[in-house]
Amino acid sequence: MVGNRPHIAERTVGTLAVTRIGIIALSSYLPGPSVGNSAVAEATGADTDWMEERIGIRSRHYAQPQETTQDLATEAAHRLLRETPTRPDLIVLATVTPDQPVPATACLVQNRLALTGVPAVDVNGACSGFVYALAYAYGLTLAGLSRNPLVIGADIFTRHVDPSDRRTAPLFGDGAGAVLLGPVPNGYGILGMELWAEGSQANYATVPPAGNGLFSMNGRGVSEVVLEMGPKVLDTALARAGVRIEQLERVIVHQANPSLVHKLAEQVGLDDTVVPALGSRTGNTASASIPLTLALTHQEKPLRHGDLVAFVAVGAGMTAGAAVIRWYEEG
């Protein structure tokens, strides 16, 4: 302590803004055992054929009763940091299920990661939250305030869904994903981004503070916004990156449900092999969806040096975001 003030750890980022930033490490965490459709059908009365054939979900993961959002986020971060010697100098956590209103869950994660003095903040962009968090972190690197941001998406959204609602309960799962950003050579890393929001559509998907405090959704309205705004934000991000859609090797779409992911892929003219639908085994993991899907698909089919990757997400708010990245592998 200095007088009555806590000591502020020294933290050097550098005097020049980082102009090229890319993903240099990534990880994922799915809690508990896989929960199949038969178990969900027993709890909700939903038809197993409807879950698998109409929405395309076969399984999902639920956080254990003692687990919190900070637990999921911390585990994803620990897995990432075990694979890299680079120390993060910023934490941005995308979540719609913070452990409490104050303090930010990111600060709790920072403490558990022993990253003393590292700035930490939560971002709530609903299912677009990870793309918003990525843009936030990227902007701070351009401002010279960060060099290696840790961006995490983590949610336990199943606790905000009526477990007996056969239309919404089968859609969701819990999980976390994380990426570490860092300087990359010119021509690689984040090439273009786009963000959007329209508050007049905020009632399409809500968890109201009054009443039972459980999730409600206008499914048709949400689907219409996904199919309208997903392609639009992707087109703008591609234009800013100077990239054509047919050049994309992989497009990571928010996994609202596999059926909607397939429709979006068809609408933008991309083959299903380019647009993975891993929501079939994770469900909709909200803010975790993009980094979780990225990490799992990279594990199963590694991205190659120079591959062009896009993220596309639409979420409550309504919000939307897209990013285009040229993959960089050192060595």
matplotlib code that plots the C-alpha trace (Angstrom):
import matplotlib.pyplot as plt

x = [0.0, 1.1, -0.6, -4.2, -4.0, -3.3, -0.1, -0.7, 1.3, 3.5, 2.2, 4.0, 2.2, 4.4, 4.2, 3.0, -0.3, -0.4, -1.7, -2.1, -3.6, -4.7, -5.7, -2.5, -4.2, -7.7, -9.5, -12.9, -14.7, -17.9, -19.1, -20.5, -21.5, -23.4, -27.2, -29.1, -32.6, -34.3, -33.4, -34.7, -37.8, -38.5, -38.2, -40.0, -42.4, -40.7, -40.6, -37.2, -37.8, -38.6, -35.4, -33.2, -35.0, -36.5, -33.9, -31.0, -29.8, -28.9, -27.2, -25.9, -24.0, -25.3, -23.2, -23.1, -25.2, -22.0, -20.5, -20.7, -20.0, -16.6, -15.8, -16.5, -14.6, -11.7, -11.4, -11.4, -8.7, -6.6, -6.7, -5.6, -2.8, -1.3, -0.6, 1.2, 3.9, 2.2, 0.7, -2.5, -2.6, -6.4, -9.4, -12.7, -15.5, -18.6, -21.5, -25.2, -25.1, -22.7, -22.4, -23.7, -24.4, -21.3, -18.4, -17.8, -17.3, -14.2, -12.6, -13.3, -11.7, -8.7, -8.2, -8.4, -5.9, -3.5, -3.3, -2.8, -3.3, -4.6, -7.7, -10.9, -14.4, -17.6, -19.4, -23.1, -24.1, -26.2, -25.3, -23.3, -21.4, -18.2, -17.8, -18.5, -15.9, -13.4, -14.0, -13.6, -10.2, -9.1, -9.9, -7.8, -4.8, -5.2, -5.2, -1.9, -3.6, -3.2, -0.9, -2.3, -6.0, -7.7, -11.2, -13.6, -17.2, -19.0, -22.6, -24.8, -28.0, -29.9, -30.5, -32.6, -34.8, -37.9, -36.8, -40.4, -40.7, -40.6, -40.0, -37.0, -35.4, -34.1, -32.2, -29.7, -26.5, -23.7, -20.1, -17.1, -14.5, -11.5, -9.0, -5.7, -4.9, -1.4, 0.6, 0.9, 2.6, 0.9, -1.8, -2.8, -5.1, -8.3, -8.9, -12.4, -15.3, -18.8, -21.3, -25.0, -27.9, -31.6, -33.2, -36.7, -36.5, -35.4, -38.6, -37.9, -35.7, -35.7, -35.1, -37.3, -36.5, -40.2, -42.3, -40.5, -37.3, -37.1, -36.2, -38.9, -38.5, -40.4, -38.8, -40.1, -38.9, -35.5, -35.1, -36.0, -33.4, -30.8, -31.4, -31.6, -28.7, -26.3, -25.6, -25.5, -22.9, -20.8, -20.9, -19.7, -16.9, -15.8, -15.8, -13.7, -11.3, -11.1, -12.2, -14.7, -17.1, -16.0, -12.4, -13.6, -12.3, -14.5, -17.4, -18.2, -21.8, -23.5, -25.1, -28.7, -29.6, -28.3, -31.4, -31.0, -27.2, -27.9, -30.5, -28.0, -25.3, -27.7, -28.8, -25.2, -24.3, -21.9, -21.6, -22.3, -18.7, -17.6, -20.2, -19.9, -23.1, -21.6, -24.7, -26.0, -23.9, -23.5, -26.9, -27.1, -24.3, -25.1, -21.9, -19.7, -21.0, -18.5, -15.2, -16.5, -17.3, -14.1, -12.0, -13.9, -13.7, -10.1, -9.4, -11.2, -10.0, -7.2, -7.2, -4.1, -1.7, -3.3, -6.9, -9.6, -12.1, -15.3, -17.4, -21.1, -23.5, -26.9, -28.3, -30.9, -31.1, -31.2, -27.5, -25.2, -21.6, -19.1, -15.3, -12.9, -9.6, -6.6, -5.3, -1.7, 0.4, 3.8, 6.6]
y = [0.0, 3.6, 5.7, 4.6, 3.6, 0.1, -0.4, -0.3, -3.0, -1.7, -2.6, -1.8, -2.1, 0.2, 3.6, 2.6, 1.2, -2.3, -2.1, -5.9, -8.1, -11.8, -14.9, -16.5, -19.1, -20.4, -22.9, -24.1, -25.6, -27.6, -28.4, -31.7, -34.7, -34.4, -34.2, -36.0, -35.3, -38.1, -36.4, -33.1, -34.7, -36.3, -32.9, -30.7, -33.0, -31.9, -34.3, -35.9, -36.0, -32.2, -31.5, -33.5, -33.1, -29.6, -27.7, -30.1, -30.4, -33.8, -32.9, -30.0, -29.5, -28.0, -26.3, -28.2, -26.7, -25.4, -23.9, -20.2, -18.1, -17.2, -20.9, -21.6, -18.5, -19.2, -22.8, -21.8, -19.2, -21.7, -24.2, -21.4, -20.1, -23.5, -23.6, -20.2, -18.3, -15.0, -13.0, -11.2, -7.5, -7.1, -9.3, -8.7, -11.1, -11.4, -12.7, -12.2, -14.2, -12.4, -13.9, -10.6, -7.1, -5.7, -6.3, -7.3, -11.1, -10.3, -8.9, -12.1, -14.1, -11.8, -12.5, -16.2, -16.1, -14.1, -11.4, -8.6, -5.1, -6.3, -4.3, -6.4, -5.6, -7.4, -6.8, -7.7, -8.0, -11.1, -13.8, -11.2, -10.4, -12.2, -10.2, -7.0, -8.0, -8.8, -5.4, -3.7, -5.5, -4.8, -1.1, -0.9, -2.5, 0.2, 2.8, 1.4, 0.4, -3.4, -5.8, -9.2, -9.0, -12.2, -12.3, -14.8, -15.8, -17.6, -18.1, -20.3, -19.3, -22.5, -21.0, -18.3, -20.6, -22.3, -26.0, -27.1, -24.9, -27.4, -24.7, -22.9, -25.3, -27.8, -25.0, -24.0, -25.3, -23.8, -23.4, -21.1, -20.3, -18.0, -16.5, -14.6, -11.9, -10.7, -8.9, -10.6, -9.7, -7.4, -9.1, -11.4, -11.1, -9.0, -7.5, -6.1, -5.8, -4.6, -4.0, -3.2, -2.9, -2.0, -1.3, -1.1, -4.9, -5.4, -7.2, -10.1, -11.9, -10.8, -11.9, -9.3, -8.3, -8.5, -11.6, -14.9, -13.5, -16.2, -16.0, -15.3, -15.1, -14.2, -17.1, -15.9, -12.3, -13.5, -15.8, -13.0, -10.6, -13.4, -14.0, -10.3, -8.9, -11.8, -11.5, -7.7, -7.4, -10.1, -8.3, -5.0, -6.8, -8.5, -5.2, -3.6, -6.5, -6.5, -10.1, -12.0, -14.4, -17.3, -16.9, -17.8, -21.1, -21.2, -19.1, -19.4, -18.5, -18.1, -21.5, -20.4, -23.8, -25.9, -25.4, -21.7, -22.0, -24.0, -21.5, -18.6, -20.6, -21.2, -17.6, -16.3, -19.0, -21.0, -24.8, -26.4, -27.7, -24.1, -23.2, -25.8, -26.5, -27.7, -26.5, -30.0, -31.1, -27.9, -26.2, -22.4, -21.3, -17.5, -15.4, -18.6, -19.8, -18.2, -18.9, -22.4, -23.3, -21.9, -23.9, -27.2, -27.0, -26.0, -29.0, -31.3, -29.7, -27.3, -24.0, -23.5, -20.6, -18.0, -19.3, -16.7, -17.0, -15.0, -14.7, -13.8, -13.4, -12.0, -11.7, -10.1, -6.4, -6.9, -6.9, -8.2, -8.4, -9.9, -10.1, -11.3, -12.8, -14.2, -17.0, -16.8, -19.8, -18.9, -21.1]
z = [0.0, -0.7, 1.9, 1.7, -1.9, -3.3, -5.2, -9.0, -10.8, -13.6, -17.0, -20.2, -23.5, -25.7, -27.2, -30.7, -31.6, -32.8, -36.4, -37.1, -34.6, -34.9, -32.9, -31.6, -29.2, -28.5, -26.3, -25.2, -22.2, -22.1, -18.6, -17.4, -19.5, -22.8, -22.3, -25.0, -26.4, -24.6, -21.2, -22.5, -23.8, -20.4, -18.7, -21.2, -23.2, -26.4, -29.3, -29.9, -33.6, -33.6, -31.7, -34.1, -37.4, -37.2, -35.2, -35.6, -32.0, -30.7, -27.4, -25.2, -22.0, -18.7, -16.1, -12.8, -9.9, -8.2, -11.4, -12.1, -15.3, -13.8, -13.4, -17.1, -18.3, -16.0, -17.1, -20.8, -20.1, -18.0, -20.9, -23.3, -21.1, -20.6, -24.3, -24.6, -22.7, -23.6, -20.7, -21.5, -20.8, -21.1, -20.4, -22.2, -21.2, -23.3, -21.2, -20.7, -17.4, -15.1, -11.7, -10.2, -11.3, -9.6, -10.0, -13.5, -13.8, -15.9, -12.7, -10.8, -13.7, -13.6, -9.9, -10.4, -13.3, -11.1, -13.7, -11.2, -12.5, -15.9, -17.0, -17.1, -18.4, -19.3, -22.6, -23.1, -26.8, -26.2, -28.8, -30.8, -27.6, -28.6, -31.8, -29.9, -27.3, -30.1, -31.7, -28.2, -27.7, -31.2, -30.8, -27.7, -29.5, -32.2, -29.5, -28.1, -24.8, -25.3, -27.1, -26.1, -25.1, -23.8, -25.2, -23.6, -24.3, -21.4, -20.5, -18.3, -20.2, -19.3, -15.8, -17.5, -19.5, -18.3, -18.1, -18.9, -22.0, -24.8, -27.4, -25.9, -23.3, -25.9, -27.8, -25.1, -23.6, -21.5, -22.3, -22.7, -25.4, -25.4, -27.8, -27.2, -29.6, -30.5, -33.2, -36.5, -39.8, -42.3, -44.3, -41.5, -38.5, -38.3, -41.7, -41.4, -38.9, -38.7, -35.8, -35.8, -33.4, -33.5, -30.2, -31.7, -32.0, -28.4, -27.5, -29.9, -27.3, -23.6, -20.0, -18.3, -14.7, -13.8, -13.6, -13.6, -15.1, -17.7, -21.3, -23.9, -27.6, -30.8, -32.8, -36.2, -35.6, -34.5, -37.5, -39.8, -38.4, -38.5, -42.2, -43.0, -40.9, -40.9, -44.6, -44.4, -41.6, -43.3, -46.6, -45.0, -43.1, -46.3, -48.2, -45.5, -45.6, -49.4, -49.5, -51.6, -50.0, -52.1, -50.7, -47.2, -46.0, -42.9, -41.6, -37.9, -37.4, -34.0, -33.3, -32.7, -34.0, -36.9, -39.0, -38.9, -39.6, -42.7, -43.9, -43.5, -45.3, -48.2, -48.3, -48.7, -51.1, -49.0, -48.8, -45.4, -45.4, -45.0, -42.3, -39.5, -37.5, -34.2, -32.4, -33.0, -30.0, -28.0, -28.4, -28.3, -25.9, -26.3, -25.9, -26.0, -29.3, -31.7, -29.8, -28.7, -32.3, -33.6, -31.1, -31.6, -35.4, -35.4, -33.2, -35.6, -38.8, -38.1, -40.0, -42.2, -42.4, -44.6, -44.5, -44.5, -41.7, -40.9, -37.8, -38.1, -35.1, -34.5, -31.0, -28.8, -28.8, -31.7, -32.3, -35.0, -35.8, -38.2, -38.5, -41.3, -40.3, -42.2, -40.1, -39.0, -37.8, -36.5, -38.0]

ax = plt.figure().add_subplot(projection="3d")
ax.plot(x, y, z, "-o")
ax.set_aspect("equal")
plt.show()
